[in-house]
Amino acid sequence: MYVEVTPPGPPTVREPDDFHRLSIVATNSGQAPSSVLDALLSVNLAVTGSTLDAVKLDVAALREAARSAHPTTPTPQWEHSFDAMLDYAQHKGWFEPNAGTVAAHIEWMEATR
């Protein structure tokens, strides 16, 4: 799954069934790079202290956004897969259970014309 950010639009979770990746895909639309972080913060997906180099996503907000993006009601297997993704992230040092955050990097894409 990934969070698509194209300011000034709201961030949107895409591919909520893909638990093999977690990133932020941002379109370089001529706005300041900080607008991507601002968009994530405005909907509480990112937490205070995040930077463009180290975005910390709020796990509860990410889970809810991913559920909402799912075409059907997520199953218990979906919930298990989400938790397995977090377990993997914790092994890598990206998931902080006590803080309820998981790190994600930004992939910059060029805007299509």
Secondary structure, DSSP 4 states (H G I P E B T S, - for coil): -EEEE-TTSPPEEE-TT-TT--EEEEEE-SS-THHHHHHHHHTTSB-TT--SSSEEEEHHHHHHHHHHHSSSPPPHHHHHHHHHHHHHHHHHT-EETTTTEEEEEEEEEEPP-
